[in-house]
């Protein structure tokens, strides 16, 4: 599978290590405190290519993050967003 990279990444301690077109993180951040959620949102934002897609879990959102205005919502029910800023 050319162009696909599988790697372990610790959301709590690792920095961005690549630029991605899609990040899927479903039903993970609901277990993090607010500080760690903010860190992960920053990590995702820094790691996504422009117009890249972020997929979160049904109970997760970018709504109350400092990055909310830098995404467009593609599917509200499925929590799918596209980086636009």
ZIJO-V946909 format. One record per helix or strand of 3 or more residues. SS is the DSSP state (H for helix, E for strand). FROM is the first residue (numbers start at 1). TO is the last residue. If there is no record, write none. Layout:
SS|FROM|TO  SS|FROM|TO
This chain:
E|20|25  H|29|31  H|34|47  E|48|56  H|68|70  E|71|75  E|80|83
